[in-house]
Amino acid sequence: MLNPGIDEYAKIKVGLKSLDDAVLSLGSFRKINHNYGDKNFILNAINRHDYSTLREVSKYFYEASGIY
């Protein structure tokens, strides 16, 4: 059910600011590694100093949420 009081669906509020044209590109999430949400996977990557995996996980979450 749509809320009749909302007419600006292309805006997203982040903190005190509103961002215009908040559009999600679904094609950018074709490659999803389900280990990215696994705490042990992340801790093992940190312990192994696996910077490429950590950068890939960080990039994925930044692209998915816009929060770093």
C-alpha positions as CSV (number, residue, x, y, z in Angstrom):
1,M,0.0,0.0,0.0
2,L,1.4,3.4,-1.0
3,N,1.5,6.3,1.4
4,P,-0.3,9.2,-0.3
5,G,1.7,11.8,1.6
6,I,5.0,10.8,0.0
7,D,5.7,12.2,-3.4
8,E,9.5,12.2,-3.6
9,Y,10.6,8.6,-4.0
10,A,14.0,9.5,-5.6
11,K,15.3,11.0,-2.3
12,I,16.9,9.4,0.6
13,K,17.6,11.0,4.0
14,V,21.0,10.4,5.5
15,G,21.4,12.1,8.9
16,L,20.3,15.7,8.5
17,K,20.9,15.7,4.7
18,S,18.7,14.6,1.8
19,L,20.4,13.0,-1.1
20,D,18.7,13.5,-4.5
21,D,18.3,10.7,-7.1
22,A,18.9,7.8,-4.8
23,V,18.8,5.0,-7.3
24,L,20.0,1.4,-6.8
25,S,21.7,-0.3,-9.7
26,L,20.7,-4.0,-9.2
27,G,23.1,-5.1,-11.9
28,S,26.1,-4.3,-9.7
29,F,25.3,-7.1,-7.2
30,R,25.5,-10.1,-9.4
31,K,28.5,-11.5,-7.6
32,I,27.6,-12.1,-3.9
33,N,29.9,-14.1,-1.7
34,H,27.7,-15.3,1.2
35,N,30.9,-15.5,3.4
36,Y,30.9,-11.7,3.6
37,G,28.4,-11.8,6.4
38,D,30.2,-14.6,8.3
39,K,32.1,-13.2,11.3
40,N,34.6,-16.1,11.3
41,F,35.4,-15.5,7.7
42,I,36.2,-11.9,8.3
43,L,38.2,-12.6,11.5
44,N,40.3,-15.2,9.6
45,A,40.9,-12.7,6.8
46,I,42.1,-10.2,9.4
47,N,44.4,-12.8,11.1
48,R,45.9,-13.8,7.7
49,H,46.4,-10.2,6.7
50,D,44.4,-11.0,3.5
51,Y,44.0,-7.4,2.4
52,S,42.5,-8.2,-1.0
53,T,39.6,-10.1,0.6
54,L,39.0,-7.4,3.2
55,R,39.0,-4.7,0.5
56,E,36.5,-6.8,-1.5
57,V,34.2,-7.2,1.5
58,S,34.5,-3.5,2.3
59,K,33.7,-2.5,-1.3
60,Y,30.7,-4.8,-1.4
61,F,29.2,-3.3,1.8
62,Y,29.9,0.2,0.7
63,E,28.2,-0.4,-2.7
64,A,25.3,-2.1,-0.9
65,S,24.6,0.4,1.8
66,G,26.6,3.6,1.0
67,I,28.0,3.4,4.6
68,Y,31.7,2.8,5.1
